[in-house]
Amino acid sequence: MALFVDVVNITVKAGNGGNGCVSFHREKYVQAGGPDGGDGGRGGDVVFFADERMHTLMDFRFKRKFTADNGDDGSANRRTGKNGADVVISVPPGTVVREKNSGKLLLDMSEVGARRVLVKGGRGGFGNQHFATPTRQAPQFAKPGEKREIVEVTLELKSIADVGLVGSPNVGKSTILSVVTSARPKIANYHFTTLQPNLGIVKQGDDSFVLADIPGLVEGASEGVGLGHAFLRHVERTRMLLHVIDISGSESRDPLEDYDAIMKELEAYGDLRNRPMIVVANKMDLPGAEENLERLREKLADTDIQIFPVSAATQPDFKTLMYATIDMLKDCPPAEPFREEELYDIADFEEEPFVISRKGNTYFVEGRAMEHLLDSINFGNEESLNYFHRTLRRMGVIDALRAQGAAEGDQVVIGDMEFDFVD
C-alpha cells in the first residue's frame, strides 16, 4: 500500500524580472543614436494545479523546493528579454495551501483541473529608452527587474467527499464502506486498523455520491489526541455525516457514551456537529444490541436525527440507508470553498508604504514600498541615484524624517543602504 501523506511543507519562489538594458543606437553615419535599451522579461509564476490523478502528497517527500525561471535581461535595439517559464506544482484535488509562518489560507484547490497562481513573477526592469527626456537625452541607467522572495507554504490535503463515515475506532466503518462501494479498505478486529481516509463511490440507480471512511476518532481528537487533527481535517468538506456506533456495546463500551464523545469532538473542531447526520447503529447481530438501540432512540427522541439499525457482518443490505442518504444529500448545500487570503496585504501596503523608527541619531525607514524601491535602483550610477533621492521626496520620506526630528548629519538606514540626512 502506498504511503499516505496529507501534510507537507515546501518552499516556492517566483522568478525575478530581467534587468533593463543600457544601450544606444549604433548605425553607420549616425553619430548620436538615441537610447534603445530593451526591457527585462517577466519572471515565471508559481502555479498550482489540481490533478485528479493524485490522491496523496507523498511526491513532496522527495522534492520540496520549487523555483520558477527568471526573466532574461533586455538587450539593444529595444529587444525585450524572454519571460521566465512558470513552475507548475501538481497537487491532489482538495489540497489547501497555507503560508507556513502566518497560517494564512492562500489557495483552496477544491476544483478538479483548477490552475491557480500563488505568486506572480517579478516584472522586468525598464531599459534606458524609457528614461529619455528633453533635458536628459542619453540616460546612462536602467531599472533592475523586480526580485521575488522564497515563500514557505504548508500543503494540507482535505478529502473531497459528499458523505463522511465517522465514529469511534473498530465500530465497522471500513466494513460498511467495503459493502456499499467497490473500495477495499483494510479490515481487522483491532483499533486503528484504518490509518488514512478511504474513498468509494456509492451508486444507487441513477444517483451516486462519494463516501469517505474517516479513521476512528477518540476523546480529545479536536485537540490533536490520537492524530485527531489529521483525521478531522478530512471531514471538513463533507456535506453530511453517517455516524456509526457499535450498538452492541462490545469491548465493554457504552454506545451512548461513544455517541456523546464523538459529537463533542465534532463540535470542538468547528461546525461539524451541525452537519446533516444519520446515526448508523451497527452490529445489531450481537447480544445487547436491541436494549441499547431503545436507549439510543430515547436519547435522540427530541431530535430529527434518523437512526438506522444494521449489521454489516451478517446482513450487508444497506439499500434503505443509502437511499435515505441520497434523499438527505439532495437538501444539503454544496460544500463551500474555504475563504482565501492574500499572501501580501495590499491594503496595508498602500495605506502604510513605510515606517520610520529611531535609535539615537539613526533613523530606520522600513516597509515593502522601500524594499520595492531599493530593488529598482542601480546605486552604481549617478543618474539612478538621483532618481532614488527624487523618489524619496515624492513619497514623503524626507518630510516624514524631518517631522520626526531628523537633522543635518543624522544617519538614515534603508535596507542595506546608509546615508547622511541632508535637508
C-alpha positions in Angstrom: 0.0 0.0 0.0 1.4 3.4 -0.9 2.3 5.7 1.9 -0.4 8.2 2.6 0.8 11.8 3.3 -1.7 14.6 3.8 0.5 17.4 5.3 3.8 18.6 4.0 5.9 21.8 4.0 7.6 23.1 0.8 9.3 26.3 -0.4 8.3 28.2 -3.6 9.9 31.1 -5.4 8.6 33.0 -8.4 11.1 34.1 -11.0 12.9 37.5 -10.8 12.3 40.0 -13.5 15.0 40.6 -16.0 17.1 43.7 -15.8 16.6 46.6 -18.3 19.4 47.3 -20.7 21.5 50.4 -21.1 22.2 50.8 -24.8 22.4 53.4 -27.5 21.6 53.1 -31.2 24.6 52.5 -33.3 24.4 52.9 -37.1 26.8 53.9 -39.8 26.7 57.7 -40.4 24.5 58.2 -37.3 26.8 59.8 -34.7 24.4 60.3 -31.8 21.9 57.5 -31.8 19.3 57.7 -29.1 18.8 55.2 -26.2 17.5 51.9 -27.3 17.9 49.6 -24.3 15.2 46.9 -24.1 13.1 45.9 -21.1 13.7 42.8 -19.0 11.4 39.8 -19.3 8.9 38.9 -16.7 9.8 36.2 -14.2 7.8 33.0 -14.1 4.8 32.5 -11.8 4.3 29.8 -9.2 1.2 27.9 -10.3 -0.8 25.2 -8.5 -2.7 22.5 -10.5 -5.4 20.2 -9.0 -4.5 16.9 -10.7 -7.3 14.2 -10.4 -4.6 11.5 -10.8 -3.1 12.4 -7.5 -4.5 11.2 -4.2 -1.8 11.9 -1.7 1.0 14.4 -1.1 3.6 11.6 -1.0 5.5 13.1 -4.0 6.5 16.1 -1.9 8.6 13.9 0.4 11.2 13.8 -2.3 11.0 17.3 -3.8 10.3 20.3 -1.5 11.8 23.3 -3.4 10.1 24.8 -6.5 11.5 27.7 -8.3 10.2 29.4 -11.5 12.7 30.7 -14.1 13.9 34.3 -14.0 13.2 36.6 -16.9 16.0 37.3 -19.3 17.7 40.8 -19.4 16.7 43.2 -22.1 19.1 43.9 -25.0 19.9 46.5 -27.6 17.6 47.6 -30.4 14.7 47.7 -27.9 14.6 43.9 -27.6 12.7 42.7 -24.6 14.1 39.8 -22.6 12.4 36.4 -22.7 9.8 35.8 -20.0 10.7 33.1 -17.4 8.9 29.8 -17.5 6.3 29.1 -14.8 6.8 26.4 -12.2 3.6 24.2 -12.1 3.0 22.3 -8.9 0.5 19.4 -9.2 -1.5 18.6 -6.0 -4.5 16.3 -5.3 -7.9 18.0 -5.5 -8.9 19.1 -2.0 -5.5 20.5 -1.1 -5.3 23.8 0.7 -2.1 26.0 0.6 -1.2 28.0 3.7 1.7 30.3 4.4 3.7 28.4 7.0 4.5 31.3 9.4 1.2 33.2 9.5 -1.2 30.3 8.8 -3.0 32.3 6.1 -5.0 30.1 3.8 -3.8 31.2 0.4 -5.4 28.7 -2.1 -8.1 26.2 -1.9 -7.6 23.7 -4.7 -11.1 22.2 -4.4 -12.0 22.1 -8.1 -10.5 19.3 -10.2 -8.4 20.7 -13.0 -8.1 24.1 -11.5 -4.9 26.2 -12.2 -4.2 28.9 -9.6 -1.3 31.4 -9.4 0.1 31.7 -5.9 2.9 34.1 -6.6 3.4 36.2 -9.7 6.8 36.6 -11.2 8.7 39.8 -10.9 8.2 42.5 -13.6 11.1 43.2 -15.9 13.0 46.4 -15.4 12.7 49.2 -17.9 15.5 49.8 -20.4 17.1 53.2 -20.6 14.8 54.1 -23.6 12.1 54.9 -21.0 14.2 57.5 -19.2 15.0 59.8 -22.0 13.7 63.4 -21.6 14.2 66.6 -23.4 16.9 67.5 -20.9 18.3 64.0 -20.4 18.7 62.6 -23.9 21.3 60.0 -23.1 20.3 58.2 -19.8 23.1 56.0 -18.6 20.9 53.9 -16.3 18.1 51.3 -16.5 15.9 49.7 -13.9 16.7 46.2 -12.4 13.9 43.7 -12.6 11.7 43.1 -9.6 13.1 40.5 -7.1 10.9 37.7 -5.6 11.3 36.1 -2.2 11.3 32.5 -1.1 7.9 31.6 0.4 7.4 28.7 2.8 4.0 27.1 2.5 2.2 24.2 4.1 0.1 21.9 1.9 -2.9 20.2 3.6 -5.0 17.5 1.9 -8.6 17.7 2.9 -10.5 14.8 1.2 -13.3 15.7 -1.1 -16.3 13.5 -0.3 -20.1 14.1 -0.1 -20.6 11.9 2.9 -18.2 11.0 5.8 -18.3 7.9 7.9 -17.3 8.9 11.4 -17.3 7.1 14.7 -15.1 5.5 17.4 -12.4 3.0 16.4 -13.5 -0.5 15.5 -17.2 0.2 15.1 -17.4 -1.2 11.5 -16.9 1.9 9.3 -14.5 0.2 6.9 -16.7 -2.9 6.6 -19.7 -0.6 5.7 -17.5 1.1 3.1 -16.5 -2.2 1.6 -20.1 -3.4 1.4 -21.7 -0.3 -0.3 -18.8 0.6 -2.6 -16.1 -1.2 -4.6 -13.4 0.2 -2.2 -11.3 -2.5 -0.4 -10.0 -0.9 2.8 -8.1 -3.0 5.3 -10.5 -4.6 7.8 -9.4 -6.2 11.1 -10.7 -6.6 14.7 -8.5 -4.1 16.4 -8.4 -0.4 16.9 -7.0 2.0 14.3 -6.9 -0.6 11.5 -7.7 2.4 9.3 -4.9 5.0 9.4 -5.9 7.0 6.4 -9.2 8.1 4.7 -10.6 5.7 2.2 -12.9 6.9 -0.5 -15.5 4.9 -2.5 -18.4 5.7 -4.9 -21.9 4.6 -3.9 -24.2 4.0 -6.8 -28.0 3.6 -6.3 -30.0 3.7 -9.6 -29.2 6.9 -11.4 -27.8 8.5 -8.2 -24.3 8.4 -6.8 -22.1 10.0 -4.2 -18.6 9.8 -2.8 -18.3 8.2 0.6 -15.2 8.6 2.9 -14.2 6.3 5.7 -12.6 8.5 8.3 -10.2 6.8 10.7 -11.6 6.3 14.2 -11.9 9.3 16.5 -11.1 9.2 20.2 -11.8 11.6 23.0 -9.6 14.7 22.7 -9.3 14.3 18.9 -10.2 18.0 18.4 -7.1 18.9 20.4 -4.9 16.5 18.4 -5.2 13.4 20.6 -4.9 10.2 18.6 -3.9 12.0 15.4 -7.3 13.8 15.8 -6.4 16.9 13.6 -5.1 14.6 10.9 -8.4 12.7 10.9 -10.8 15.6 11.4 -9.5 17.7 8.5 -10.9 15.1 6.1 -14.4 15.6 7.5 -14.4 19.4 6.8 -15.6 19.2 3.2 -18.3 16.6 3.7 -21.9 17.7 3.1 -23.3 15.2 5.6 -22.2 12.5 8.1 -23.0 8.9 8.8 -22.2 8.5 12.5 -21.5 4.8 13.0 -22.0 3.3 16.5 -21.2 -0.2 17.9 -24.8 -0.5 19.3 -24.0 -3.9 20.9 -21.6 -2.2 23.4 -18.9 -4.8 22.8 -15.4 -4.2 24.3 -17.3 -3.1 27.4 -18.1 0.3 25.8 -21.4 2.2 26.2 -22.6 3.2 22.7 -24.4 6.3 24.1 -21.2 7.5 25.7 -19.4 6.8 22.4 -22.1 8.9 20.6 -21.6 11.8 23.0 -17.8 11.7 22.8 -17.8 11.9 19.0 -20.4 14.7 18.9 -18.2 16.6 21.4 -15.1 16.3 19.2 -17.1 17.3 16.1 -18.3 20.4 17.9 -14.9 21.3 19.3 -13.3 21.1 15.9 -15.7 23.5 14.2 -19.3 23.4 13.0 -19.1 19.7 12.2 -21.7 18.9 14.8 -24.3 20.8 12.9 -23.8 18.9 9.6 -26.8 16.8 8.5 -26.4 13.4 10.0 -27.8 9.9 10.1 -26.8 7.6 13.0 -25.9 4.0 11.9 -26.4 1.5 14.7 -24.1 -1.2 13.6 -23.5 -4.8 15.0 -27.2 -5.4 15.6 -26.5 -9.2 15.4 -24.7 -9.2 18.8 -26.2 -9.6 22.3 -27.3 -6.4 24.0 -27.9 -4.5 20.7 -31.7 -4.3 21.0 -31.6 -2.9 24.5 -29.0 -0.3 23.6 -31.0 0.6 20.5 -34.0 1.5 22.6 -31.8 3.6 24.9 -30.4 5.5 21.8 -33.9 6.1 20.4 -35.0 7.6 23.7 -31.9 9.8 23.8 -32.5 11.2 20.3 -36.3 11.3 20.6 -36.3 15.1 20.7 -34.1 15.5 17.7 -34.7 15.0 14.0 -31.7 12.6 13.6 -32.6 9.3 11.9 -31.4 6.0 13.3 -30.7 3.0 11.0 -30.0 -0.3 12.7 -27.8 -2.5 10.6 -25.5 -5.5 10.7 -22.6 -5.2 8.3 -21.3 -8.6 9.2 -24.5 -10.8 8.7 -27.0 -8.7 6.8 -25.0 -6.5 4.4 -28.0 -4.9 2.7 -27.7 -1.1 3.0 -30.0 0.0 0.2 -32.5 1.6 2.6 -29.7 3.5 4.3 -28.1 4.6 1.0 -31.4 5.8 -0.4 -32.1 7.8 2.8 -28.6 9.3 2.5 -29.3 10.3 -1.2 -32.5 11.9 -0.2 -30.8 13.9 2.6 -28.0 14.9 0.2 -30.5 16.5 -2.2 -31.3 19.0 0.5 -27.7 19.6 1.6 -26.0 22.7 0.2 -22.8 22.1 -1.9 -19.5 22.3 0.0 -18.3 25.9 0.3 -14.7 26.6 -0.6 -12.6 27.9 2.2 -12.1 31.7 2.4 -8.8 32.7 0.9 -6.4 35.4 1.9 -3.8 37.4 0.1 -0.1 36.5 0.6 0.6 40.2 1.0 -1.9 42.6 2.4 -2.3 45.1 -0.5 -4.4 47.5 1.6 -1.7 47.8 4.2 0.9 48.2 1.5 -1.0 51.2 0.1 -2.0 52.8 3.3 1.4 52.5 5.1 4.1 52.3 2.4 6.9 52.9 5.0 7.5 53.1 8.7 10.2 55.1 10.5 11.8 54.1 13.7 14.6 55.9 15.6 17.6 54.7 17.8 19.6 57.7 18.9 20.6 59.8 15.9 19.9 56.9 13.5 16.6 56.6 11.6 15.4 53.4 10.1 13.0 53.5 7.2 11.3 50.2 6.6 8.4 48.8 4.6 7.6 46.8 1.5 7.5 50.0 -0.6 11.0 50.7 0.4 12.1 47.2 -0.5 10.5 47.6 -3.9 12.2 51.0 -4.4 15.7 49.6 -3.5 15.2 46.7 -5.9 14.6 49.2 -8.8 17.7 51.3 -8.2 21.2 50.9 -9.7 23.3 52.6 -7.0 26.4 52.4 -9.1 25.0 55.0 -11.4 24.8 58.7 -10.5 21.6 59.3 -12.5 19.9 56.3 -11.0 21.0 57.6 -7.5 19.4 61.0 -8.3 16.2 59.2 -9.3 16.3 57.4 -5.9 16.5 60.7 -4.0 13.8 62.3 -6.0 11.5 59.3 -5.4 12.1 59.6 -1.6 11.0 63.2 -1.7 7.9 62.3 -3.9 6.9 59.5 -1.5 7.1 61.9 1.5 10.0 60.1 3.2 12.2 63.2 3.5 9.3 65.2 5.0 8.5 62.3 7.4 12.1 62.2 8.6 12.2 65.9 9.1 8.9 65.7 11.1 10.4 63.1 13.4 13.4 65.3 14.2 16.0 64.3 11.7 18.7 67.0 11.3 21.7 67.5 9.1 24.2 64.8 9.6 21.9 62.2 11.2 22.2 58.7 9.8 19.4 57.2 7.8 19.2 53.4 7.1 17.0 52.0 4.3 17.6 48.3 3.8 21.3 47.8 3.3 21.8 51.5 2.4 23.2 54.0 4.9 23.5 57.7 4.2 23.6 61.1 6.0 20.4 63.1 6.1 20.6 66.3 4.1 17.7 68.8 4.5 
